[in-house]
Amino acid sequence: MDERLSTTQIVLLVIYAAAMSGGQILFKLAALRYSASGNLWERLLALAHNEFFGAAIVLYGALAVFWVWILTFTPLSRAYIFVALAFAITPAAGALFFAEPISGRLVVGIGLIILGLLCTAG
């Protein structure tokens, strides 16, 4: 049996990982707008009215459905390794959108993630 993923499967899995990173960007935007003052009820209410938080929740809900659909034609053991791409994309997006620092160690770690993906996804 051929264990290789099709180009379509790979593209869909990369889109999934990129969208997961997009959700993290939305959560960060929600955090930047979030005020941690007030009692628990007031903080939860403020979070519920935070449009970035709502968008992130909707995106993650849609991604759950997308993931289940991907798994109908892709083995979990082959698909799940692509989730690691989010660990590479998210720090880069954090640097791009929020001017968060990227250390040499982080670059090496991201490189290792990508190398591991290439080794296991082939």
Backbone as a ProteinNet text record, in pm:
[ID]
protein_1_A
[PRIMARY]
MDERLSTTQIVLLVIYAAAMSGGQILFKLAALRYSASGNLWERLLALAHNEFFGAAIVLYGALAVFWVWILTFTPLSRAYIFVALAFAITPAAGALFFAEPISGRLVVGIGLIILGLLCTAG
[TERTIARY]
84.3	0	88.3	55.6	132.4	95.2	193.4	168.7	182.5	221.5	242.3	109.6	114.1	-3.5	-10.1	-130.2	-146.6	-116.4	-95.9	-72.8	-192.3	-311.7	-433.1	-434.9	-402.3	-399.3	-297.1	-179.6	-75.7	-120.8	-179.4	-226.7	-333.2	-426.9	-532.7	-474.4	-375.9	-314.5	-233.8	-169.4	-96.9	-196	-306.7	-411.4	-463.7	-485.4	-532.8	-435.2	-306.4	-205.2	-198.4	-205.3	-200.8	-323.8	-439.1	-560.8	-554.3	-493.2	-473.3	-388.9	-285.4	-202.5	-283.1	-370.2	-458.3	-546.4	-593.3	-671.5	-589.3	-463.4	-376.7	-355.4	-346.4	-334.3	-461.3	-575.6	-701.7	-706.4	-660.1	-656.6	-563.6	-451	-358.8	-424.3	-492.4	-564.7	-671.9	-739.6	-839.3	-772.4	-656.6	-585.1	-541.5	-503.7	-460.9	-576.4	-696.7	-815.5	-881	-836.5	-900.2	-851.6	-944.7	-911.1	-933.5	-830.5	-838.9	-887.2	-947.2	-997.8	-1144.5	-1189.5	-1326.7	-1336	-1458	-1477.1	-1483.9	-1492	-1489.6	-1601.9	-1721.7	-1835.1	-1811.6	-1760.1	-1732.7	-1624.9	-1523.6	-1417.1	-1468.4	-1552	-1610	-1703.1	-1778.8	-1868.6	-1789.3	-1680.6	-1594.6	-1535.4	-1495.2	-1439.5	-1546.4	-1667	-1776.7	-1809.2	-1783.1	-1809.4	-1687.4	-1581.7	-1458.8	-1470.2	-1478.6	-1500.9	-1385.4	-1263.6	-1151.5	-1162.1	-1204.3	-1224.2	-1335.1	-1444.9	-1555.7	-1513.3	-1436.3	-1388.5	-1297.3	-1213.4	-1123.3	-1203	-1305.5	-1389.1	-1461.7	-1515.9	-1584.2	-1485.4	-1366.1	-1264.2	-1226.7	-1203.7	-1165.8	-1279	-1402.8	-1515.4	-1518.4	-1497.1	-1492.7	-1374.4	-1262.3	-1144.9	-1166.6	-1245.8	-1277.2	-1353.2	-1447.7	-1523.5	-1431	-1345.8	-1250.4	-1156.7	-1110.3	-1019.3	-1087.6	-1209.1	-1282.1	-1298.3	-1327.9	-1341.8	-1209.5	-1098.6	-967.1	-941	-977.4	-952.2	-1037.8	-1140	-1219.6	-1141.6	-1036	-957.4	-806.2	-765.9	-623.7	-602.1	-505	-477.5	-433.8	-485.3	-449.5	-298.7	-235.4	-91	-10.8	-64.3	3.4	-38.5	-161.9	-213.7	-164.9	-159.2	-134.8	2.4	99.7	232	230.4	133.9	125.3	79.4	16.8	-22.6	100.7	216	341	376.9	327	352.8	302.6	194.9	142.7	245.2	329.3	433.5	544.5	552.5	648.9	586.9	462.9	396.3	360.2	311.3	262.8	370.9	490.8	593.7	631.7	635	665.3	555.8	431.1	319.5	324.3	362.1	376.4	482	589.5	695.5	646.6	575.7	528	421	323	208.6	225.8	306.6	317.2	459.8	551.2	692.2	750.8	705.1	759.8	897.4	989.3	1126.3	1136.3	1226.5	1259.3	1405.4	1429.8	1567.4	1628.8	1758.4	1827.8	1781.2	1757.5	1709.1	1573.2	1488	1356.1	1370	1457.3	1480.6	1529.9	1622.7	1672.4	1558.5	1478.2	1364.6	1265.3	1234.4	1142.5	1203.8	1332.9	1401.2	1392.4	1407.3	1397.6	1255.5	1158	1018	996.8	1042.8	1024.6	1102.6	1224.9	1303.9	1234	1180.9	1107.2	985.2	914.5	797.7	839.1	946.3	994.2	1034.3	1097.1	1140.8	1023.1	921.3	810.8	697.1	682.4	570.2	597.6	727.3	767.2	700.7
-119	0	124.7	221.1	344.4	435.8	471.8	555.9	704.2	738.8	878.8	953.3	1076.4	1161.7	1225.3	1249.9	1317.6	1466.3	1532.3	1677	1748.1	1703.2	1763.2	1746.6	1628.8	1606.7	1699	1710.1	1796	1941.1	1986.9	2126.4	2150.1	2058.2	2074.2	2074.8	1990.9	1985.5	2111.8	2167.5	2294.2	2407.4	2407.9	2508.4	2496	2373.5	2351.3	2409.4	2379.7	2429.9	2582.1	2640.1	2786.1	2849.5	2787.2	2839.4	2827.5	2719.5	2707.7	2825	2859.9	2974.2	3103.6	3113.3	3230.3	3242.7	3130.7	3133	3184.1	3146.6	3196.3	3346.9	3396.9	3542.2	3611.2	3553	3609.6	3607.4	3500	3495.4	3602.4	3625.7	3730.5	3867.8	3892.4	4019.3	4034.6	3924.7	3928.3	3963.1	3904.7	3931.3	4076.7	4135.8	4275.6	4370.5	4328.8	4409.4	4376	4271.9	4219.3	4293.7	4333.8	4395.9	4292.7	4266.5	4166.3	4227.3	4344.3	4406.4	4367.9	4382.9	4348.2	4206.9	4172.3	4037.8	3936.1	3810.2	3703.5	3719.9	3749.2	3764.4	3877.7	3991	4104.6	4069.6	3996.1	3956.5	3858.2	3762.9	3668.2	3738.2	3835	3911.3	3994.2	4054.3	4131.3	4040	3921.9	3827.2	3783.2	3761.7	3720.3	3828.2	3954.2	4064.6	4101.6	4029.4	4056.2	3988.6	4070	4012.7	3924	3952.8	3867.2	3729.9	3727.4	3600.6	3520.7	3587.2	3520.1	3464.1	3543	3497	3375.8	3375.5	3262	3136.9	3150.3	3035.6	2980.4	3069.1	3025.7	2955.9	3014.7	2954.2	2815.4	2801.4	2670.8	2568.6	2613.8	2523.6	2475.4	2568	2531.4	2438.9	2465.4	2380.5	2239.5	2225.3	2091.5	2011.6	2076.2	2009.8	1979.3	2074.2	2056.5	1939.5	1930.2	1822.3	1685.6	1676.2	1548.8	1510.8	1608	1580.4	1530.8	1598	1554	1409.1	1375.4	1240.9	1133.8	1172.6	1072.6	1010.5	1078.8	1024.8	1031.2	1063.9	1071	997.6	907.9	840.4	940.9	925.3	1014.4	1018.1	902.6	895.9	976.9	997.1	1075.7	1221.8	1246.7	1383.9	1464.1	1399.1	1474.9	1541	1483.2	1545.2	1684.1	1711.4	1843.2	1950.3	1909.4	2005.5	2077	2009.6	2070.3	2196	2206.4	2328.6	2452.9	2437.9	2552.9	2603	2512.3	2552.9	2630.2	2619.5	2696.8	2827	2819.9	2936.7	3040.6	2996.1	3088.9	3183.2	3136.8	3232.3	3332.2	3286.2	3378.1	3483.5	3442.9	3537.2	3633.4	3581.9	3668.2	3775.1	3738	3835.1	3936.8	3888.8	3975.6	4074.1	4024.8	4108	4182.2	4128.3	4187	4225.6	4215.8	4248.4	4169.5	4046.4	3959.5	3910.8	3896.8	3859	3713.2	3690.9	3555.8	3531.8	3439.5	3409.7	3306.4	3294.7	3192.8	3053.2	3031.9	2900.3	2868.2	2970.3	2949.3	2914.3	2983	2953.4	2810.1	2767.5	2629.9	2531.8	2560.1	2472.8	2463	2575.7	2574.8	2493.5	2510.6	2432.2	2283.4	2245.9	2104.3	2051.1	2133.3	2093.2	2066.8	2158.3	2142.5	2021	2003.5	1886.8	1757.5	1754.8	1637.1	1609.5	1714.8	1698.6	1639.2	1691.1	1637.8	1491.5	1456.4	1316.8	1222.3	1264.4	1174.7	1178.4	1290.2	1302.5	1240.5	1224.4	1175	1048.9
0	0	0	-84.8	-94.1	21.6	101.5	218.9	189	67.6	33.4	30	76	68.9	-69.4	-115.7	-244.3	-227.3	-338.1	-334.8	-271.5	-304.7	-246.9	-95.8	-46.7	98	164.4	105.6	163.1	165.4	55.9	50.7	157.5	170.5	271.5	412.9	438.1	570.9	600.5	500.7	519.5	545.2	473	497.2	640	684.2	821	922.5	906.2	1000.4	996.8	878.2	866.5	932.5	915.6	978.3	1130.4	1180.8	1326.2	1377.3	1301.5	1338.9	1332.7	1233.1	1225	1348.4	1399.4	1523.1	1640.4	1645.2	1752.5	1741.3	1619.9	1599.2	1649.1	1619.7	1669.5	1821.8	1883.9	2030.7	2086.6	2021.1	2066.9	2054.5	1942.7	1926.5	2034.1	2067.3	2174.5	2306.9	2332.6	2457.4	2466.8	2355.2	2356	2384.8	2352.4	2380.3	2513.8	2577.5	2697.5	2820.4	2903.3	3031	3141.8	3217	3323.7	3454.7	3446.9	3569.6	3589.3	3710.8	3744.8	3800.1	3841.9	3895.5	3781.4	3815	3715.7	3613.2	3661	3570.9	3471.1	3517.2	3428.3	3325.2	3367.8	3274.6	3170.7	3212.2	3116.6	3018.3	3067.9	2981.5	2880.3	2926.8	2834.9	2728.4	2766.5	2670.6	2570.6	2618	2530	2426.7	2459.6	2366.9	2283	2298.2	2223	2086.1	1980.6	1847.1	1799.1	1842	1803.7	1870.5	1994.9	2064.1	1996.4	1964.6	1895.7	1760.8	1687	1556	1571	1673.1	1696.2	1729.6	1811.7	1848.7	1725.8	1642.8	1520.9	1427.3	1411	1325.3	1375.5	1505.8	1560	1546	1557.9	1534.4	1389.9	1296.8	1155.2	1127.3	1192	1172.7	1226.3	1330	1381.7	1275.5	1210.3	1103.9	986.1	949.1	839.4	867.6	993.7	1033	1020.9	1067	1056.6	909.9	826.3	683	624.8	658.8	611.6	653.8	776	827.3	761.2	685.4	613.9	498.6	452.4	341	365.3	488.9	523.1	655.3	662.3	789.6	897.1	1015.5	1126	1148.3	1140.6	1165.6	1064	945	841.9	849.1	887.4	888.9	1008.6	1123.3	1246.7	1250.5	1182.3	1183.8	1120.8	1033.5	971.9	1070.6	1179.2	1282.1	1336.5	1333	1380.1	1301.3	1179.1	1101.8	1173.9	1249.3	1324.5	1425.4	1477.4	1571.2	1502.1	1371.3	1294.6	1243.3	1198.8	1140.6	1246.7	1362	1464.1	1516.2	1551.3	1594.6	1484.9	1359.8	1249.7	1237	1251.8	1246.7	1365.4	1482.5	1599.8	1578.2	1513.9	1483.5	1380.9	1279.8	1173	1220.3	1292.5	1331.1	1463	1554.2	1687.4	1725.2	1629.9	1652.3	1769.2	1785.3	1889.1	1845.6	1938.9	1900.7	1855.1	1764.7	1717.2	1751.5	1841	1881.7	1788.1	1795.3	1717.9	1754.3	1882.7	1927.3	1867.4	1857.2	1797.9	1650	1580.2	1438.5	1422	1507.2	1500.9	1529.6	1629.3	1661.7	1547.9	1484.3	1369.9	1255.7	1234.9	1132.1	1159.5	1285	1321.7	1301.1	1330.6	1307.4	1158.7	1075.8	931.4	880.3	930	890.5	932.4	1053.8	1101.1	1017	977.7	891.7	757.7	700.9	572.9	584.5	696.2	716.4	733.6	803.1	834.7	733	661.6	569.5	434.2	398.8	266.8	231.8
[MASK]
++++++++++++++++++++++++++++++++++++++++++++++++++++++++++++++++++++++++++++++++++++++++++++++++++++++++++++++++++++++++++

